[in-house]
């Protein structure tokens, strides 16, 4: 029994879904259009503004794809209607983040600045307020692309466990380690 796969997807106002012959699902909404190729065996139906995903058999392969494709379609529907946002916080003395258009410039304690081109589908904003850590905000309709770009930014300076310096998601808990026990004899 797939609990996720059996959930229905209610389509919000202004969102339309088209299923082409090759099982290509296209979702159009106020924020844009997304497409996803669905496996031929998975059945996608639209009735009265409700989208359902079904599997033909109880094979392990079909069970695995059932919940996956339901989640992918749901993420597309949410993306074109509401959009997704990721907030990154940069913690460390002298660490900075600025952007010009879709070019992100990061100073993360290395001997050089890091320039990163952000895809055109993602809107980026940086904020550096006095007394607060620099923030990077990513907005877009494709959840997978936003997560991938956020993970790439985060990998440029992973959070270290002793002082907690590095790039992290807002609200992320980092396990800290105790340093050396210096001077105990």
C-alpha positions as CSV (number, residue, x, y, z in Angstrom):
1,X,0.0,0.0,0.0
2,X,1.5,3.3,-1.1
3,X,0.2,6.0,1.3
4,X,1.7,8.8,-0.8
5,X,0.8,7.4,-4.1
6,X,-2.8,7.0,-3.2
7,X,-3.3,10.6,-2.1
8,X,-5.2,12.8,-4.5
9,X,-3.9,16.1,-5.9
10,X,-6.5,18.9,-6.0
11,X,-5.7,21.4,-8.7
12,X,-5.9,25.0,-7.5
13,X,-7.7,27.7,-9.5
14,X,-5.7,28.8,-12.5
15,X,-3.7,25.5,-12.8
16,X,-4.2,23.2,-15.8
17,X,-2.7,19.8,-16.4
18,X,-2.3,18.1,-19.8
19,X,-1.2,14.5,-20.3
20,X,0.1,13.8,-23.8
21,X,0.2,10.4,-25.6
22,X,3.8,9.5,-24.4
23,X,2.7,10.1,-20.7
24,X,4.3,13.6,-20.7
25,X,2.6,15.6,-17.9
26,X,2.6,19.4,-18.5
27,X,1.4,21.6,-15.7
28,X,0.6,25.3,-16.5
29,X,-0.2,27.9,-13.8
30,X,0.1,31.6,-13.0
31,X,3.9,31.3,-12.3
32,X,4.9,29.3,-15.3
33,X,5.0,25.9,-17.0
34,X,6.7,22.6,-15.9
35,X,6.9,19.2,-17.7
36,X,7.8,15.7,-16.5
37,X,8.0,12.5,-18.4
38,X,6.1,9.8,-16.5
39,X,6.8,6.0,-16.9
40,X,4.4,4.4,-19.4
41,X,3.0,1.9,-16.9
42,X,1.8,4.6,-14.4
43,X,-1.8,5.8,-15.0
44,X,-2.5,9.5,-14.5
45,X,-6.2,10.6,-14.5
46,X,-7.9,14.0,-14.2
47,X,-11.5,14.2,-13.1
48,X,-13.4,17.3,-11.8
49,X,-10.2,19.2,-10.8
50,X,-8.7,16.2,-9.0
51,X,-5.7,14.4,-10.3
52,X,-5.0,10.7,-9.3
53,X,-2.0,8.5,-9.9
54,X,-2.5,4.7,-10.1
55,X,-0.3,1.7,-10.7
56,X,-1.3,-1.3,-12.9
57,X,0.1,-4.1,-10.7
58,X,1.6,-4.8,-7.2
59,X,5.1,-5.4,-8.6
60,X,7.9,-3.9,-6.6
61,X,8.9,-1.6,-9.5
62,X,5.4,-0.2,-9.9
63,X,5.1,0.3,-6.1
64,X,8.3,2.3,-6.1
65,X,7.3,4.5,-9.0
66,X,3.7,5.1,-7.8
67,X,4.7,7.4,-4.9
68,X,7.6,9.0,-6.8
69,X,5.6,10.2,-9.7
70,X,2.7,11.4,-7.5
71,X,5.2,13.5,-5.5
72,X,6.8,14.9,-8.6
73,X,3.4,15.9,-10.1
74,X,2.4,17.4,-6.8
75,X,5.6,19.4,-6.6
76,X,4.9,20.7,-10.1
77,X,1.4,21.8,-9.2
78,X,2.6,23.6,-6.0
79,X,5.5,25.2,-7.9
80,X,3.4,26.8,-10.7
81,X,0.7,28.0,-8.2
82,X,2.7,29.1,-5.1
83,X,6.4,28.6,-6.0
84,X,9.3,27.4,-3.7
85,X,11.8,29.3,-1.6
86,X,15.1,28.3,0.1
87,X,16.9,30.6,2.5
88,X,20.6,30.2,3.2
89,X,22.5,31.8,6.0
90,X,26.3,32.5,5.8
91,X,28.0,32.4,9.2
92,X,31.6,33.5,9.7
93,X,33.7,36.6,10.2
94,X,34.2,38.4,6.9
95,X,31.9,36.1,5.0
96,X,29.9,38.1,2.4
97,X,27.3,37.5,-0.3
98,X,26.3,39.8,-3.1
99,X,24.6,39.4,-6.5
100,X,24.3,41.2,-9.7
101,X,21.5,39.8,-11.8
102,X,21.9,36.0,-11.7
103,X,25.6,36.1,-10.8
104,X,26.2,35.3,-7.1
105,X,29.5,36.5,-5.6
106,X,30.6,34.8,-2.3
107,X,33.5,35.6,0.0
108,X,33.8,32.6,2.2
109,X,37.2,32.9,3.7
110,X,39.2,31.6,0.8
111,X,42.0,33.7,-0.9
112,X,39.6,34.5,-3.8
113,X,36.0,35.4,-4.3
114,X,33.7,32.7,-5.7
115,X,31.4,33.7,-8.6
116,X,28.5,31.4,-9.4
117,X,26.1,31.6,-12.3
118,X,22.5,30.9,-11.1
119,X,20.1,29.4,-13.7
120,X,17.6,31.9,-15.2
121,X,14.6,30.0,-13.8
122,X,15.7,31.0,-10.3
123,X,15.3,34.5,-8.8
124,X,18.1,35.2,-6.3
125,X,18.3,37.9,-3.6
126,X,21.0,38.6,-1.1
127,X,20.7,40.7,2.1
128,X,23.6,41.9,4.2
129,X,22.4,43.9,7.3
130,X,24.6,45.3,9.9
131,X,24.8,43.0,13.0
132,X,23.1,40.1,11.1
133,X,24.5,37.2,9.1
134,X,24.4,37.5,5.2
135,X,21.4,35.8,3.7
136,X,20.9,34.3,0.2
137,X,17.3,33.7,-0.9
138,X,16.4,31.5,-3.9
139,X,12.9,31.6,-5.4
140,X,11.5,29.6,-8.3
141,X,8.9,27.1,-9.5
142,X,11.1,24.0,-9.9
143,X,11.7,22.4,-6.5
144,X,14.4,20.1,-7.7
145,X,16.4,22.9,-9.4
146,X,16.2,25.1,-6.3
147,X,17.3,22.3,-4.0
148,X,20.2,21.5,-6.4
149,X,21.5,25.1,-6.5
150,X,21.1,25.5,-2.7
151,X,23.1,22.3,-2.2
152,X,25.8,23.5,-4.5
153,X,26.1,26.9,-2.7
154,X,26.1,25.0,0.7
155,X,28.9,22.7,-0.5
156,X,31.2,25.7,-1.2
157,X,31.8,26.1,2.5
158,X,30.2,23.3,4.6
159,X,29.4,24.0,8.2
160,X,32.3,22.9,10.4
161,X,31.4,21.4,13.8
162,X,33.7,23.3,16.1
163,X,32.8,26.9,15.6
164,X,29.7,26.5,13.4
165,X,31.1,28.6,10.5
166,X,29.9,28.0,7.0
167,X,26.8,28.1,4.8
168,X,23.6,26.6,6.2
169,X,19.8,26.6,5.7
170,X,17.9,29.0,7.9
171,X,16.8,27.1,11.0
172,X,19.2,24.2,10.4
173,X,20.6,22.6,13.6
174,X,24.3,21.9,13.5
175,X,25.8,19.4,16.0
176,X,28.7,21.1,17.7
177,X,31.7,19.3,19.0
178,X,33.7,20.2,22.1
179,X,37.2,21.4,21.3
180,X,40.4,20.2,22.9
181,X,40.4,19.9,26.6
182,X,43.6,22.1,26.7
183,X,45.6,22.4,29.9
184,X,44.1,19.5,32.0
185,X,46.9,17.6,33.7
